[in-house]
Amino acid sequence: MTNVYVHGIGMTKFGKLDSSLKELLLEASTEALNDAGRPKIDAVFVGNFMGGSISNQEILGALIANDLGLGYIPSTKVEGACASGGIAFRQGILAVLSGEYETVLVAGVEKMKHASTPDVTQAINSAMDTTSTEKHAGLTFPGFFGVLANRYFYETGASKEHLARVALKNRENGVRNPLAQFPKPTSLEEILAARMITDPLGLFDCSPMTDGAAAIVISRKKSPIHVRSSAQVSGPTQMQDAVDLLSIPAIGESGRLAYEKAGVGPEDIDVIEIHDCFSMTEIIATEELGFFNRLEGWKAVEEGRTKVTGDKPVNTSGGLLSRGHPIGATGIAQLYQLVRQLRGNAANQVADNPRLALAQNLGGTGSYSTVHILERV
């Protein structure tokens, strides 16, 4: 349990945007500050992965502090691959818990669509162990999760159609989210027939390049949204180090720690945002987090249990697959959606007044995982 509460949230539209990295960051942060009632901010944390490498822009924390007139306060940029946003949020929580600060602004941002696909791919691949023989042999992130998918098929009764059902669910949720990258509906047939990226992952099974930003204000002062727990774990950085290809230990362990700290279990969680960088990742993560039995997540997809109307609604925002994946902003965007769910005014609002929500943010092929549990009080 923590004494940290959410006071404000903000988020830009996700997609191909004309705004600069700085403008996106300022837009989301301004919205969050306004939503919080313009409190005095004691520190800033910014999640970002490739601002320097493809936008030639660092010093993101100082940009916010200066351009928003927050005064001479400390600011920090946080990098943790695709978990940069989740880790920045955790650093903000720890800063408040330390007693050093009362109110903190946490933001995440990425600007990717202006760069060429090869340049973005090269930047993304820096989230792997660049000295490993795997990378030099040509392993990519789609390749890694494609291997997991094929092994999962071999061990279970799952098929490419189950991956397509994950993608379809998230696209349907994204269509109803005005901030999501993809507003266009699709069909199971279109997903199954889409261009192959790496067997068995097709175009719709892979998260896109995205521009966007999200922000959140947290404080020791009480509010209706309580950060019940926060956990972060590191894991293997190479496929050859995996004990079991169908397990991503950092997800499971970060979930276990978050449940333990919160004094709850997976059965208590009402709504979930999971790091679905690929459709296969969502299925494995639901198992690692204890929502479904090991090697049975595909059955839950088949039964509709992860839909907005299901008993374990996953990625009501559209997830990375359809809301979009501006890497540094993703972990904060997950929290934005969950806060909206707990407030009762989310896109794809779930029924029965959800009380507990969980966000899981992944970095690399399992190098980092954060899990945060929020509570409506």
Buried (B, 14 or more C-beta within 10 A) or exposed (E): EBEBBBBBBBBBBBBBBEBBBBBBBBBBBBBBBEBBEEBEBBBBBBBBBBBBBBBEBEBBBBBBBEBBEBEEBBBBBBBBBBBBBBBBBBBBBBBBBEEEBBBBBBBBBBBBBBBEEEBBBBBBEBBBBEEBEBBEEEBBBBBBBBBBBBBBBEEBEBBBBBBBBBBBBBBBBBBBBEBBBBBEEBEEEBBBEBEEBBEBBBBBBBBBBBBBBBBBBBBBBEBEBBBBBBBBBBBBBBBEEBEEBBBBBBBBBBBBBBBEBBEBEBEBBBBBBBBBBBBBBBBBBBBBBBBBEBBBBBBBBBEEBBBBEBEBBBBBBBBBBBBBBBBBBBBBBBBBBBBBBBBEEBBBBBEEEBBBBBBBBBBBBBBBBBBBBBBBE
